[in-house]
Amino acid sequence: RSGEASSGCGAQLIYRHPDDQFTPDPQKKTLVILGTGWGSVSLLKKLDTANYNVVVISPRNYFLFTPLLPSCTTGNIEHRSIMEPVRQILRHKRAAVKFYEAEATKIDYERKVIKISDNSDIKGTINETEVPYDFLVVGVGAENATFGIPGVREHSCFLKEIKDAQAIRTKIMDCVETAAFKDQDSAEIDRLLHMVVVGGGPTGVEFAGELRDFFDEDIKKLIPEISPRFKVTLIEALPTVLPMFSKQLIDYTESTFKEEHIEIKTKTMVKKVTDKTVEAQVTNPDGSKSTLTIPYGLLVWATGNALRPLIKDLMSQIPAQKDSRRGLAVNEYLVVQGARDIWAVGDCAVAGYAPTAQVAAQEGNFLARLFNNMAKTEELESRVAELSSNLNLKPGNVAEITAEIETLEKQLRRIKDVKPFNYSHQGSLAYIGSEKAVADIAWLNGNVASGGKLTYLFWRSAYLSMCFSTRNRVLVALDWIKAKLYGRDVSR
Ligand code: NAD
């Protein structure tokens, strides 16, 4: 099904079977989608790719099921189980889609082109080029917020990408094995086995829970002599952890953490990080401030999102974006305000909702409907125009043609009536360790709050059903069984 031929300019081209070949159709608009996260992949899943020349650009050639990323840090789930190759996703689309594994380095809004750069280790002859677009969907997500706090980038681990989870997994075992080293200094053992998590949002809480499970279920059995000295501390600047959950569930999480010996330090803001210590400012009950120095072996930084440079640069090109601080301000149709032909989804967009996977997925679905509708509208309008011009040419068929025009116009009115994007919150879920989870589920017009072991079963089944593919689902379920039967793999 494939062969090679020489193009006029001397370069070798691979000629695939016509069904597999992406050939831009000059009749169609080019729709470029940046990113392969929740927003972009949800859009791709539902988009009828036959209507556009679709080009996907992302430095990551896979979709990552981020809700289970904390479980990868301890080996409860293997990372490949929650990755789905983009090319596998695109293979099932009605019309071929072009994918470039590359980093978009600049969106040139005036010229309607995107500068892209090859991010792989192996460099070809061309490492940078431009991709033109008619329509652009920006779904590049966000980067880790550090608030410019000194030492964070150099000394802490983040928890956003697969490589972060792998780095944490390696570092945990590095700390453990070094602590178990012959004649190790006692204070050094305590430092190495002190795991500090900064940020009491769902990422920090879930990671702290997973970490405690790992020690209680596996390290305790394998290296019992060091396990009593293992300690997890969660630092949060606000007065509580999980501020997006109801008060009842916050209290439940805090009491569960107490039982699990995870220390929560609220009203504590980290101000500086060194290679071995965290320096924080504590607000005492009387309102006074004091400084705390905490030695650590592993530091995980989970303080939320910050803008990517690509987004900052695009915002600087659009005057209407100058007052937006947290990302690209979009209207109710997810169109980037003040820009033409650019839409934004997910964590890089500010649509008035929290930056969650659930919001991004619904935004992606909405845009797929919008783009499918736009194409259908164009098709129907050109058919109406064609029929209208026939009216004068074929007088015998006037009644028939008029009836068809009316039907088409009715369809057009229905299609054009696209309701604005409206987020429907299904609820929030978080794992808190010891096979317990908390859930705030939207129910009728209110919320149902639940926490405990049954909620954990719900958490598991909900995440399993949300996995991208059956393959992912099977792999995740097998990983859970494997970890239960044989323990987590502690090799690094
Ligand atoms: P977050 O923004 O929810 O929480 C970060 C926390 O870090 C904040 O509470 C903040 O007060 C604290 N913080 C910031 N700077 C600090 C400092 N210097 N010292 C101490 N504390 C500091 O971040 P997240 O948990 O990464 O979540 C990001 C987004 O993704 C959120 O919208 C969240 O709801 C969503 N998310 C949801 C789930 C889930 O529902 N299970 C899981 C992961 C992420």
Boltz pocket constraint, residues with backbone or C-beta under 6 A from the ligand:
constraints:
  - pocket:
      binder: B
      contacts: [[A, 67], [A, 147], [A, 149], [A, 198], [A, 199], [A, 200], [A, 201], [A, 202], [A, 203], [A, 204], [A, 235], [A, 236], [A, 237], [A, 238], [A, 240], [A, 243], [A, 244], [A, 268], [A, 269], [A, 270], [A, 271], [A, 302], [A, 303], [A, 304], [A, 305], [A, 354], [A, 355], [A, 356], [A, 357], [A, 427], [A, 428], [A, 429], [A, 430], [A, 431]]
      max_distance: 6.0
